Amino acid sequence: MPQVVRHLTLRELERRYKKAKDPVEKTRFQAVYHAAKGLSAREIARIT
């Protein structure tokens, strides 16, 4: 299962995801956000 070092809150990860203009950056924040929520790598891959 992916593991995230929690130096950003879920709210901050979500804010950065929504604010990101670059599609690669947006996808990365989305993946980290979902990993921080506890989703499996398989679930994250399906979502992104």
Protein Blocks (a to p, Z undefined) as FASTA:
>chain_A
ZZdddfbcfklmmmmmmmpmblklmmmmmmmmmmmnopafklmmmmZZ
